[in-house]
Amino acid sequence: MTLLELLVIVALGLVPALFSLLVMRKAETDARERLRSAMNATANHRLRRMHYAFSNDHRYVEGLGYLVGDITCRFNARSPYLRCAINPSGPCKECPFYESIEFRD
């Protein structure tokens, strides 16, 4: 066996490992870029949601955030999306199911 044959065999043995390394680096770069894109999309969604024009029916409650509907009603869902369990779409004015909650200090 000559030296040239030996070098060709070693080179052929290293080619799959080098190819695998290149493919892995490309996959890591793509995954990192997709993660960065997803994080930016989430941040942009949060910013858009913060600037959302709340209707007069939204109220801010410390510790809970924005709630929709009459927060003094017993059936209020305490949610920014749903008014109450009985009348989810509202309106709260003149609702036949309204029951006031007594707040205690």
C-alpha positions as a LaTeX table, in Angstrom:
\begin{tabular}{lrrr}
\hline
Residue & $x$ (\AA) & $y$ (\AA) & $z$ (\AA) \\
\hline
Met1 & 0.00 & 0.00 & 0.00 \\
Thr2 & 1.36 & 3.37 & $-0.92$ \\
Leu3 & 1.15 & 6.55 & 1.05 \\
Leu4 & $-1.30$ & 8.04 & $-1.43$ \\
Glu5 & $-3.72$ & 5.11 & $-1.00$ \\
Leu6 & $-3.50$ & 5.47 & 2.74 \\
Leu7 & $-4.33$ & 9.20 & 2.58 \\
Val8 & $-7.32$ & 8.54 & 0.30 \\
Ile9 & $-8.69$ & 5.96 & 2.76 \\
Val10 & $-8.29$ & 8.33 & 5.72 \\
Ala11 & $-9.90$ & 11.19 & 3.77 \\
Leu12 & $-12.85$ & 8.99 & 2.78 \\
Gly13 & $-13.26$ & 8.01 & 6.42 \\
Leu14 & $-13.40$ & 11.65 & 7.53 \\
Val15 & $-15.85$ & 12.88 & 4.86 \\
Pro16 & $-19.03$ & 11.56 & 6.58 \\
Ala17 & $-18.01$ & 13.11 & 9.91 \\
Leu18 & $-17.32$ & 16.51 & 8.28 \\
Phe19 & $-20.60$ & 16.34 & 6.33 \\
Ser20 & $-22.49$ & 15.51 & 9.55 \\
Leu21 & $-20.84$ & 18.43 & 11.34 \\
Leu22 & $-21.88$ & 20.84 & 8.57 \\
Val23 & $-25.48$ & 19.57 & 8.59 \\
Met24 & $-25.69$ & 19.85 & 12.39 \\
Arg25 & $-24.42$ & 23.45 & 12.34 \\
Lys26 & $-26.94$ & 24.37 & 9.65 \\
Ala27 & $-29.77$ & 22.77 & 11.68 \\
Glu28 & $-28.69$ & 24.63 & 14.84 \\
Thr29 & $-28.58$ & 27.94 & 12.97 \\
Asp30 & $-32.05$ & 27.34 & 11.49 \\
Ala31 & $-33.48$ & 26.36 & 14.89 \\
Arg32 & $-31.95$ & 29.44 & 16.53 \\
Glu33 & $-33.42$ & 31.67 & 13.81 \\
Arg34 & $-36.89$ & 30.08 & 14.18 \\
Leu35 & $-36.73$ & 30.55 & 17.95 \\
Arg36 & $-35.70$ & 34.20 & 17.55 \\
Ser37 & $-38.54$ & 34.73 & 15.07 \\
Ala38 & $-41.08$ & 33.13 & 17.43 \\
Met39 & $-39.86$ & 35.25 & 20.35 \\
Asn40 & $-40.16$ & 38.42 & 18.26 \\
Ala41 & $-43.64$ & 37.46 & 17.10 \\
Thr42 & $-44.72$ & 36.86 & 20.71 \\
Ala43 & $-43.25$ & 40.19 & 21.82 \\
Asn44 & $-45.00$ & 41.99 & 18.97 \\
His45 & $-48.28$ & 40.28 & 19.85 \\
Arg46 & $-47.95$ & 41.41 & 23.46 \\
Leu47 & $-47.26$ & 44.98 & 22.38 \\
Arg48 & $-50.29$ & 44.97 & 20.09 \\
Arg49 & $-52.43$ & 43.55 & 22.89 \\
Met50 & $-51.22$ & 46.23 & 25.30 \\
His51 & $-52.29$ & 48.94 & 22.86 \\
Tyr52 & $-55.65$ & 47.28 & 22.31 \\
Ala53 & $-58.40$ & 49.86 & 22.55 \\
Phe54 & $-60.42$ & 48.64 & 25.50 \\
Ser55 & $-64.11$ & 49.36 & 25.49 \\
Asn56 & $-65.83$ & 51.16 & 28.34 \\
Asp57 & $-66.80$ & 47.72 & 29.63 \\
His58 & $-63.16$ & 46.86 & 30.54 \\
Arg59 & $-61.94$ & 47.61 & 34.05 \\
Tyr60 & $-58.44$ & 47.25 & 35.47 \\
Val61 & $-58.27$ & 45.37 & 38.78 \\
Glu62 & $-54.96$ & 45.28 & 40.64 \\
Gly63 & $-53.57$ & 41.76 & 40.72 \\
Leu64 & $-55.99$ & 40.46 & 38.08 \\
Gly65 & $-55.46$ & 42.80 & 35.11 \\
Tyr66 & $-58.21$ & 43.92 & 32.77 \\
Leu67 & $-61.66$ & 42.40 & 33.29 \\
Val68 & $-64.72$ & 42.81 & 31.12 \\
Gly69 & $-68.24$ & 43.39 & 32.40 \\
Asp70 & $-69.64$ & 44.55 & 35.72 \\
Ile71 & $-67.12$ & 43.40 & 38.33 \\
Thr72 & $-69.64$ & 43.87 & 41.14 \\
Cys73 & $-71.85$ & 41.08 & 39.74 \\
Arg74 & $-71.70$ & 37.68 & 41.40 \\
Phe75 & $-71.62$ & 35.88 & 38.03 \\
Asn76 & $-68.78$ & 37.93 & 36.50 \\
Ala77 & $-66.17$ & 35.56 & 35.01 \\
Arg78 & $-63.21$ & 37.75 & 36.15 \\
Ser79 & $-61.80$ & 37.40 & 32.62 \\
Pro80 & $-60.69$ & 39.87 & 29.94 \\
Tyr81 & $-62.59$ & 37.84 & 27.31 \\
Leu82 & $-65.78$ & 36.59 & 28.97 \\
Arg83 & $-68.31$ & 38.69 & 30.88 \\
Cys84 & $-70.14$ & 36.06 & 32.93 \\
Ala85 & $-71.21$ & 32.45 & 33.05 \\
Ile86 & $-74.88$ & 33.18 & 32.41 \\
Asn87 & $-74.67$ & 36.00 & 29.84 \\
Pro88 & $-71.18$ & 35.68 & 28.27 \\
Ser89 & $-71.66$ & 38.14 & 25.42 \\
Gly90 & $-73.46$ & 40.75 & 27.54 \\
Pro91 & $-74.49$ & 43.43 & 27.91 \\
Cys92 & $-74.39$ & 43.80 & 31.67 \\
Lys93 & $-76.77$ & 46.77 & 31.82 \\
Glu94 & $-80.26$ & 45.65 & 32.85 \\
Cys95 & $-79.23$ & 41.97 & 32.95 \\
Pro96 & $-82.00$ & 39.91 & 34.61 \\
Phe97 & $-79.42$ & 37.69 & 36.36 \\
Tyr98 & $-77.43$ & 40.48 & 38.06 \\
Glu99 & $-76.61$ & 39.79 & 41.72 \\
Ser100 & $-74.48$ & 42.26 & 43.63 \\
Ile101 & $-71.48$ & 41.11 & 45.68 \\
Glu102 & $-70.85$ & 42.63 & 49.08 \\
Phe103 & $-67.19$ & 43.55 & 49.43 \\
Arg104 & $-65.74$ & 43.34 & 52.91 \\
Asp105 & $-62.70$ & 45.28 & 54.13 \\
\hline
\end{tabular}
